[in-house]
Amino acid sequence: IVQNCLDEIIAELTNGNRLEFRDFGIFEVRKTTLRIAQNTKTLESVEVPAKQVVRFKAGRLMKQGMNTSKHVGALLT
């Protein structure tokens, strides 16, 4: 069941859709631009192509759970 849910999330993100799970967080696709980076070993400039990345923004309950000593389950009650 969990794998099916994850597969559906991947399919929706692949289609460019934004997914919001109330109080948990938001998954969305962002496009990065072409940029020039530097190889730290050779100090050579390297072109990093533009691409799409998945961004996750934590929701209210997740933020509260991460910033308190209480168990997350206690926040849901």
SEVO-964020 format. One line per 5 residues: for each residue x, y, z of N, C-alpha, C. Coordinates in Angstrom, 1 decimal. Layout:
BEGIN
X/Y/Z/X/Y/Z/X/Y/Z; ...;
// end
This chain:
BEGIN
0.8/-1.2/0.0/0.0/0.0/0.0/0.9/1.3/0.0; 1.9/1.2/0.8/2.8/2.4/0.9/3.5/2.6/-0.4; 4.0/1.5/-1.0/4.7/1.6/-2.3/3.7/2.2/-3.4; 2.5/1.8/-3.4/1.5/2.3/-4.3/1.3/3.8/-4.1; 1.3/4.3/-2.9/1.1/5.7/-2.6/2.4/6.5/-3.1;
3.5/5.9/-2.9/4.8/6.6/-3.3/4.8/6.6/-4.8; 4.4/5.5/-5.5/4.4/5.5/-7.0/3.4/6.6/-7.5; 2.3/6.8/-6.9/1.4/7.8/-7.3/1.9/9.2/-7.1; 2.7/9.4/-6.0/3.3/10.7/-5.7/4.3/11.0/-6.8; 5.1/10.0/-7.2/6.1/10.2/-8.2/5.5/10.5/-9.5;
4.4/9.8/-9.9/3.6/10.0/-11.1/3.1/11.5/-11.2; 2.5/11.9/-10.1/2.0/13.3/-10.1/3.1/14.3/-10.2; 4.2/14.1/-9.5/5.3/15.1/-9.6/5.9/15.1/-11.0; 6.0/13.9/-11.6/6.5/13.8/-13.0/5.6/14.6/-14.0; 4.3/14.6/-13.7/3.4/15.4/-14.5/3.4/16.9/-14.2;
4.3/17.3/-13.2/4.4/18.7/-12.9/3.4/19.2/-11.9; 2.7/18.3/-11.2/1.7/18.7/-10.2/2.3/18.9/-8.9; 1.7/19.8/-8.1/2.1/20.1/-6.7/1.2/19.2/-5.8; 1.8/18.6/-4.8/1.1/17.8/-3.9/1.2/18.4/-2.5; 0.0/18.6/-1.9/0.0/19.2/-0.5/-0.8/18.2/0.4;
-0.1/17.9/1.5/-0.6/17.0/2.5/-0.8/17.9/3.7; -2.0/18.3/4.0/-2.3/19.3/5.1/-1.5/18.9/6.4; -0.9/19.9/6.9/-0.1/19.9/8.2/1.1/19.0/8.1; 1.3/18.2/7.0/2.5/17.4/6.9/3.5/18.1/6.0; 3.1/18.5/4.8/4.1/19.2/4.0/3.6/19.3/2.5;
4.5/19.9/1.7/4.2/20.1/0.3/5.4/19.6/-0.6; 5.0/18.9/-1.6/6.0/18.4/-2.6/5.7/19.2/-3.8; 6.8/19.8/-4.4/6.6/20.5/-5.7/7.9/20.4/-6.5; 7.7/20.5/-7.9/8.8/20.4/-8.8/9.3/21.8/-9.1; 10.6/22.0/-9.0/11.2/23.3/-9.3/12.2/23.1/-10.4;
12.4/24.1/-11.2/13.4/24.1/-12.3/14.6/24.9/-11.9; 15.8/24.3/-12.0/17.0/25.0/-11.7/17.5/25.5/-13.1; 18.4/26.5/-13.0/19.0/27.1/-14.2/20.4/26.5/-14.4; 20.8/26.7/-15.6/22.2/26.4/-16.0/23.1/27.2/-15.1; 24.2/26.6/-14.6/25.1/27.3/-13.8/26.5/26.7/-14.0;
27.5/27.5/-13.5/28.9/27.1/-13.6/29.4/26.8/-12.2; 29.9/25.7/-12.0/30.4/25.2/-10.7/31.9/25.0/-10.9; 32.6/24.7/-9.8/34.0/24.4/-9.8/34.3/23.1/-9.2; 35.1/22.3/-9.9/35.6/21.0/-9.4/36.6/21.3/-8.3; 36.3/20.8/-7.1/37.2/21.1/-6.0/38.6/20.5/-6.0;
38.7/19.4/-6.8/40.0/18.8/-6.9/40.9/19.4/-7.9; 40.3/19.7/-9.1/41.1/20.3/-10.2/41.0/21.8/-10.3; 40.0/22.4/-9.6/39.7/23.8/-9.7/39.2/24.2/-11.1; 38.8/23.2/-11.9/38.3/23.4/-13.3/36.8/23.8/-13.2; 36.5/24.8/-14.1/35.1/25.2/-14.2/34.3/24.1/-14.9;
33.1/23.8/-14.4/32.2/22.8/-14.9/30.8/23.3/-15.1; 30.2/23.1/-16.2/28.9/23.5/-16.5/27.9/22.5/-15.9; 27.0/23.0/-15.1/26.0/22.1/-14.5/24.7/22.5/-15.2; 24.1/21.5/-16.0/22.9/21.8/-16.8/21.7/22.1/-15.9; 20.7/22.7/-16.6/19.4/23.0/-15.9/18.7/21.6/-15.7;
17.9/21.6/-14.7/17.2/20.3/-14.4/16.0/20.6/-13.5; 15.2/19.6/-13.3/14.1/19.7/-12.4/14.4/18.9/-11.2; 14.0/19.5/-10.0/14.3/18.9/-8.7/13.0/18.9/-7.9; 12.8/18.0/-7.0/11.7/18.0/-6.1/12.0/18.7/-4.8; 11.1/19.6/-4.4/11.3/20.4/-3.2/10.2/20.0/-2.2;
10.6/19.8/-1.0/9.7/19.5/0.1/9.7/20.7/1.1; 8.5/21.1/1.5/8.4/22.2/2.5/7.6/21.6/3.6; 8.1/21.5/4.8/7.5/20.9/6.0/6.2/21.7/6.3; 5.2/21.0/6.8/3.9/21.6/7.2/4.0/21.9/8.7; 2.9/22.4/9.2/2.7/22.9/10.5/3.0/21.9/11.6;
2.4/20.7/11.5/2.6/19.7/12.5/4.0/19.1/12.5; 4.6/19.0/11.3/5.9/18.5/11.2/6.9/19.5/11.9; 6.7/20.8/11.6/7.6/21.8/12.2/7.5/21.8/13.7; 6.2/21.7/14.2/6.0/21.6/15.6/6.7/20.4/16.3; 6.5/19.3/15.6/7.1/18.1/16.1/8.6/18.1/16.2;
9.2/18.8/15.2/10.7/18.8/15.1/11.2/19.8/16.1; 10.4/20.8/16.6/10.9/21.8/17.5/10.4/21.7/18.9; 9.9/20.6/19.3/9.4/20.3/20.6/10.0/19.0/21.1; 9.9/18.8/22.4/10.4/17.5/22.9/9.3/16.5/23.0; 8.0/16.9/22.7/6.9/16.0/22.7/6.9/15.1/21.5;
6.3/14.0/21.6/6.1/13.0/20.5/5.1/13.6/19.5; 5.3/13.4/18.2/4.5/14.0/17.2/3.0/13.5/17.4; 2.8/12.3/17.8/1.5/11.7/18.0/0.7/12.5/19.0; 1.4/13.1/20.0/0.7/13.9/21.0/0.2/15.2/20.4; 0.8/15.7/19.3/0.3/16.9/18.6/-1.0/16.7/17.9;
-1.3/15.4/17.5/-2.5/15.1/16.7/-3.7/15.0/17.6; -3.5/14.9/18.9/-4.7/14.7/19.7/-5.2/16.0/20.3;
// end
